[in-house]
Amino acid sequence: MEQLTSAAFAIGLLGGVHDLLTRRIPNWLTLPAMALGLVAQLWIAGWSGLLSGVLGLLLGYILFFPIYVTGHMGAGDVKLQMAVGSWIGWRLGLHVAVCAVILGGAFALIEVCLRGRLFAVFRNGYSFLRSLLVPGLVLEKLRVDEKRKFAFGFCIALAVALVIYLEHSGRLFL
């Protein structure tokens, strides 16, 4: 299993750093990583490993694809989570996804505060939620500043490292 988590760490790190530098996570990394993750699961852990890898891959898709569809995440982020999940399975994949969302929220809040845009973000979010909750109002799409895209792939990379550390130190529950 060490080989699987080591590969997931390497894939997460490569994807996260690439996202940080270019604001993109390339298909040449994620698509082969998904396939190789499933093959490695089968080779190392047998059919139960393959099932865990498939479930880890699907979990990444199920959790992050709706966020992508609404325009709040890039497709590369979804595919990176799927690739990592194929290597570490559904249980650790779920921990990575939750941890990445928490890290992403914390980093986004810090960035918004440092740029002095906290009030604008709250106003934007309030308008969106109001249009969701008040009948008859036209649903407003959240306004996203394309120049300030967030490198969420880096949060996935940090989450992979944190979850692997917690798992190996015996501090990870579930």
Stockholm file with secondary structure:
# STOCKHOLM 1.0

chainA/1-174         MEQLTSAAFAIGLLGGVHDLLTRRIPNWLTLPAMALGLVAQLWIAGWSGLLSGVLGLLLGYILFFPIYVTGHMGAGDVKLQMAVGSWIGWRLGLHVAVCAVILGGAFALIEVCLRGRLFAVFRNGYSFLRSLLVPGLVLEKLRVDEKRKFAFGFCIALAVALVIYLEHSGRLFL
#=GR chainA/1-174 SS CHHHHHHHHHHHHHHHHHHHHHSCCCHHHHHHHHHHHHHHHHHHHHHHHHHHHHHHHHHHHHHHHHHHHTTSSCHHHHHHHHHHHHHHHHHHHHHHHHHHHHHHHHHHHHHHHHTTCHHHHHHHHHHHHHHHHSTTSCCCCCCCCGGGCCCHHHHHHHHHHHHHHHHHTTCCCC
#=GC SS_cons         CHHHHHHHHHHHHHHHHHHHHHSCCCHHHHHHHHHHHHHHHHHHHHHHHHHHHHHHHHHHHHHHHHHHHTTSSCHHHHHHHHHHHHHHHHHHHHHHHHHHHHHHHHHHHHHHHHTTCHHHHHHHHHHHHHHHHSTTSCCCCCCCCGGGCCCHHHHHHHHHHHHHHHHHTTCCCC
//
